Amino acid sequence: MSGGRMVYALAQLSGRERVLLLLLGAVVIPVAVAFLAVMPLLQTRDAAARAADEARAVLGWVSQQVRIMPAEGAQALEPPGAGGEPIGLTGIEDSLVRIGLRDFVSQLSNRSGGGVDLTLEAAPFERLGDWLQAMVPLWGYELEAFRIEAASPGLVNASFVLGAGE
């Protein structure tokens, strides 16, 4: 549409119609752009920031655990009260109940050779870390394998393979 035709078309409109067209151009279109383009970008940025915060928390916890662990080849001191005997499924389950993690357990079973398989789903990460820190010196098992992955902010899915040791 050429400039002259547009002016003619606008001149044919009533004052109220011109005001509505002005509102459409000045308010409705920018609001639509904000909701359809800008808002999803902001939500994506916020989700990425939450994921980065969670990754930093996991990294900090793992770094702290590495500093606590004895160096390779160093003699680990046996904590007071640790008998060295595996505490078994009942002992592990009791400790999970005491710290409030039992409701998150999806698998707790014996393995051949005296080990234990333990899986938790959507468990609070901090509570899991506290439980591990308290139990590893006492439970009498060797941690053969583990996997911890984020389920949602502050929650993790974790699986542990515990060996009976020697």
N, C-alpha and C positions, 0 to 999 in steps of 0.2 A: 504494500500500500504506500503510495507516494505521500509526501508531506502535505500537499494540498488536499488530498482526499481525506487524510486523517483529521485535519483541521475542520473540514466540512462535516465529517462524521461526528466529531466532538461537539460541533456547534448545533447539531440536530438533537443532542441529548439535553435532558432537563438538568437543572442545577443539582437535584438530588442524585441523578444518575452519574453526573461528573464527580460528585463527592464520593460516591460508592466506588467508582473507578480509582480515584485517588487513594482511598483506604485499601483497596485491593493491591495496588502497586506499592504503597508505603508500609503496610502492616501485614497483610495476609501472606504475601509472597516471602518476605524476609522471615516471618515466623515459621512458615512451612520449610524453608531452607534450613533454619536452625534445628527443627525437630527431625528432619529427614537426613541431614548430613552432619551437623555439628554434634548433636547429642550422642549418636552412636560412637563417634570418635572419642568423645569424653569418657563414655562408659568403657570403651576398650582401653583407654589410657589408665583409668582407675583400676581395672582388672589386672593390667600389666604391673602396676605399682604394687598391688596386693601380692601378686605372685613373686615379685622381686623381694618384697619384705619377708615373705615366707621362706624363700630360698636363702636369704641372709640369716634367718633364724636357724635353719637347718645347718648351714655352714658353720655358724657359731657354735652350735651344740656339738657337731662332729669335731671341730677344732678343739673344743674343751675336752672331749673324750680322748682325743689323741694325746693331749698334754698329760692327762691323768694316767694313761696306759704306760707301763714300763717300756723302756727301749728294747728293741729286739735283742735277744741274747741276755738281757738282764734278768736277774732272779726276781720274780714277783714275790712280794711279801704276802704271806697268808694273813688275811684280816682276823682280828680277834673273834672267836666264836665260829669261825668257818671250819666245819668238820671235814670238808673235802668230799664227803659222800653226797651224791645227788639227792635232792630233796623230793624228787618224784612229782607226779602230776598233782597230787593233793597239796603238796607244799607250794607249788607254783600257783595253783588255783587259789589257795588261801591268800597268798601275797597279792594276787590280782583283785580279790574281793576287798582286801584291806585298803588298797589305794583307789578303788572304784573303777577298775578297768574290766571287770568280769563281764559286764554287759556288752563289751565290744569284741569279745573273743568269738571267732567263728570256727576255729579248730584248735583243739588241745588234745594231742594223742601221743601214745608211745611209739617209738621207732624200734626197729629190730636192732639189737646191740645195746639197748638201754638208753637211747636218746629220746628226744621229745621234739615234736613239731608243734609250733604255736603260730597262729594267725589271728591278727586283730584287724577289724575293719572300722574305719571312721573313728579312730581313737584320738583323744586329745593329745597332741604332740608333747606338751610340757609334762603331762602326767605320765606318759610313756617313758620319757627321758628320766623322770624322777624314779620310776619303778626300776628301770634298767640300772641306774646308778646304785640303787640300794641293793638290788638282787644279784647282780653279776658276781660280786665277791662271795656271796653266801650260797648260791644255789647248787654248786658242785658240778656244773656242766661246763663244757667248752662250747663257745659260740662258733659253730662250724660255718654257718652261712646266715645272712640276714638280708632283708630288703625292706626299705622304708620309702614310701612314696606319698606325695601329697594327695589327699582325697578332696579337701576343700580348705579354705582358710582356717588354720589352727588344728585341722584334723588330718590324720595320716592312716594309710593302710600299711601294716607291717607284718612281715613273716620272719620267723626265726627257726633255724634248725640247730638244736642243741645236741651235742654229743656227750656220751657218758665219760669221756676222758680215758685215762689209763688206769 
